[in-house]
Amino acid sequence: MSGFFEQLLISFVHLFMASHNDTGKTGEELALAYFLQLGYTMLHRNWRHSHWEIDLVLSRNDILHFVEVKCLRSGRFGYPEEKVNKRKLQHIMNAAEVFLEKNPVWKKIQFDVLSVILEGNNGKPEYFLIEDVYL
């Protein structure tokens, strides 16, 4: 591959990754605002253990919520929630197990998925909350 095309490809990959990361960060910001507006309390953002991560750890009405946020710029190529597969849910549950070992006060827990489309039908973000997800 010539130097010019190699550099062009590298630039494209960096641009794509930056855009992808920005979309995810924007989605998480909007998700947090969405949950706070609904009366949730944020406990942790991007809680990590080993290679597992939980996007949002929230509480409301004595229930601990582990939330996976999925965001796309538009619904043109499917819905964000379709990107959450069994493997991803298992990772969230593994991380949640460790979280609960370190924070054993919680008696009720729930796994949720929040789908965010940045440019919905009316040009505003659209949200779709799937509550109490399990395998």
C-alpha positions as CSV (number, residue, x, y, z in Angstrom):
1,M,0.0,0.0,0.0
2,S,1.4,3.4,-0.9
3,G,2.2,5.9,1.8
4,F,-0.6,8.3,0.6
5,F,-3.4,5.7,0.7
6,E,-2.1,4.2,4.0
7,Q,-2.2,7.7,5.6
8,L,-5.7,8.3,4.1
9,L,-6.9,5.0,5.5
10,I,-5.4,5.8,9.0
11,S,-7.0,9.3,8.9
12,F,-10.4,7.7,8.0
13,V,-10.2,5.2,10.9
14,H,-9.3,7.9,13.4
15,L,-12.1,10.1,12.2
16,F,-14.6,7.2,12.4
17,M,-13.4,6.2,15.9
18,A,-13.6,9.8,17.1
19,S,-17.1,10.1,15.8
20,H,-18.2,6.8,17.3
21,N,-16.7,7.7,20.7
22,D,-18.4,11.1,20.5
23,T,-21.8,9.5,19.8
24,G,-21.4,7.2,22.8
25,K,-20.4,10.0,25.1
26,T,-23.2,12.2,23.9
27,G,-25.6,9.3,24.4
28,E,-24.4,8.7,28.0
29,E,-24.8,12.4,28.8
30,L,-28.3,12.4,27.4
31,A,-29.1,9.2,29.2
32,L,-28.0,10.5,32.6
33,A,-30.1,13.7,32.1
34,Y,-33.1,11.5,31.1
35,F,-32.8,9.4,34.3
36,L,-32.2,12.3,36.6
37,Q,-35.3,14.0,35.2
38,L,-37.2,10.8,36.1
39,G,-36.0,11.0,39.7
40,Y,-33.2,8.5,39.7
41,T,-30.0,9.2,41.7
42,M,-26.7,8.6,40.0
43,L,-24.3,6.5,42.0
44,H,-21.6,5.7,39.4
45,R,-20.8,6.4,35.7
46,N,-18.7,4.0,33.7
47,W,-18.1,1.7,36.7
48,R,-15.3,-0.7,35.9
49,H,-14.0,-3.9,37.2
50,S,-11.4,-5.8,35.2
51,H,-12.6,-5.7,31.6
52,W,-16.2,-5.2,32.5
53,E,-18.0,-1.9,32.5
54,I,-21.5,-0.7,33.6
55,D,-22.5,2.6,31.9
56,L,-24.7,3.9,34.7
57,V,-25.4,2.7,38.2
58,L,-28.5,4.4,39.5
59,S,-31.0,4.1,42.3
60,R,-34.6,4.9,42.7
61,N,-37.2,3.7,45.2
62,D,-34.7,1.5,47.0
63,I,-33.9,-0.4,43.7
64,L,-30.4,-0.4,42.3
65,H,-30.4,-0.1,38.5
66,F,-27.5,-1.3,36.3
67,V,-28.0,0.5,33.0
68,E,-26.5,-0.2,29.6
69,V,-26.8,2.8,27.2
70,K,-26.8,2.3,23.5
71,C,-26.8,5.3,21.2
72,L,-26.9,5.8,17.4
73,R,-27.0,9.0,15.4
74,S,-30.1,7.8,13.6
75,G,-32.4,4.8,13.3
76,R,-31.4,4.4,9.7
77,F,-29.4,1.2,10.2
78,G,-31.5,-0.3,13.0
79,Y,-32.2,0.5,16.6
80,P,-29.6,1.0,19.3
81,E,-31.1,-1.7,21.6
82,E,-30.5,-4.3,18.9
83,K,-26.7,-3.9,19.6
84,V,-27.1,-5.3,23.1
85,N,-26.5,-9.0,22.7
86,K,-26.4,-11.9,25.2
87,R,-22.7,-11.6,25.7
88,K,-22.9,-7.9,26.5
89,L,-25.7,-8.6,29.0
90,Q,-23.6,-11.4,30.6
91,H,-20.7,-8.9,31.0
92,I,-23.0,-6.4,32.7
93,M,-24.3,-9.1,35.0
94,N,-20.7,-10.2,35.9
95,A,-19.7,-6.6,36.7
96,A,-22.9,-6.2,38.7
97,E,-22.0,-9.3,40.7
98,V,-18.7,-7.8,41.7
99,F,-20.3,-4.4,42.4
100,L,-22.8,-6.1,44.8
101,E,-19.9,-7.9,46.5
102,K,-18.3,-4.5,47.2
103,N,-21.6,-2.8,48.0
104,P,-23.8,-5.5,49.7
105,V,-26.5,-3.1,51.1
106,W,-28.7,-3.5,48.0
107,K,-31.6,-6.0,48.3
108,K,-33.4,-5.2,45.0
109,I,-31.6,-4.8,41.7
110,Q,-32.6,-4.4,38.1
111,F,-30.9,-4.5,34.7
112,D,-32.1,-1.9,32.2
113,V,-31.2,-0.9,28.7
114,L,-31.7,2.7,27.4
115,S,-31.7,3.2,23.7
116,V,-31.0,6.7,22.4
117,I,-31.3,7.9,18.8
118,L,-29.7,11.3,18.6
119,E,-31.6,12.5,15.5
120,G,-35.1,11.1,16.0
121,N,-38.1,11.6,13.7
122,N,-38.6,15.2,14.9
123,G,-34.9,16.0,14.9
124,K,-34.7,15.6,18.7
125,P,-33.2,12.7,20.7
126,E,-35.6,9.7,21.1
127,Y,-35.4,7.4,24.1
128,F,-36.6,3.8,24.5
129,L,-36.2,2.3,28.0
130,I,-36.3,-1.5,28.4
131,E,-36.6,-2.3,32.1
132,D,-35.8,-5.4,34.0
133,V,-33.8,-7.2,31.4
134,Y,-32.5,-10.7,32.1
135,L,-31.1,-13.7,30.3
